[in-house]
């Protein structure tokens, strides 16, 4: 999904401003001035966006929320409610929410100029301190009282897509790439994994309910002036904390699998797998720092004896999610993506057995 602010190296030409006069009217109504022609960029994502400095000197990011009418209305409501919440209770570091226009499905935020996505710098520009900051911020989020409109939203989370686990709707099938169809075939032909994902969805219903981000990935964290910002609140809702936690843990696990790529001439399969294991060992301290920060910010998490196991389960699902996303507009899955699905399967089938391996074994 489109993040709510910029990333340094993923800029594109936006929809020309003269074709969307509502953007200028929106920003003017917010007292921000208008974006300077010729100095506006857009960022990769499913939504149209415009980023730049306005005539009043304000760096701003505007996006139009796309989709079906009901879906747009729900996502607009969540974005606005969460933006207003953080403007009043800044316990989570986010770009400042400037306002929204329901009629034209526009939202505006302060632009973090030259910010970098953690997904782009992880392993190099990332640190133990930033990982702990991510845990602290997520723990703080999970202690907040949800805005009324978010608490009242009883729509089902889009992921995992429970209705598609055994067969794809015709519309999804026709739009899927060859690689995506391969990934879905892996799921559709594995009844044990499907049962495990459904069981995870059932267990989350019985879990403590907290305010969650709902779509947590590394590219939802941005680094700006050595501070970590969390963005993109379209899927925020009241739900299981393990959903957010598993997204973060799963990202690092996925990167560990990708670490198997460094095959040298003559290396055996065993050596390639060992290379991936070493790669994950080098990344696990980030998970441990994140988990430490989370438990510090949300002490009541210690009372949830199943939190670590559910977190591992969602981390296992996250690998399948990454494989599906990686296959977008590609003809075939790579061997490493198939390996990631295999690792996700193992974790999903016995998540409690992997909590220590993943760096989240301590919960009491």
Secondary structure, 3 states (H helix, E strand, C coil): CCCCCCCCCCEECCCCHHHCHHHHHHHHHCCCCCECCCCCEEECCCCEEEEEEECCCCEEEEEECCCCHHHHHHHHHHHHHHHHHHHHCCCCCCCCEEEEECCCCEEEEECCCCCEEHHHHCCCCCCHHHHHHHHHHHHHHCCCCCCHHHHCCCCCCCCCCHHHCCCCCHHHHHHCCHHHHHHHHHHHCCHHHHHHHHHHHHHHHCCCEEEECCCCCHHHEEEECCEEEECCCCCCEEEEHHHHHHHHHHHHHHHHHHHHHCCCCCCCHHHHHHHHHHHHHHHHHHHHHHHHHHHHHCHHHHHCCCHHHHHHHHHHHHHHHHHHHHCCCCCCCCHHHHHHHHHHHHHHHCHHHHHHHHCCCCCC
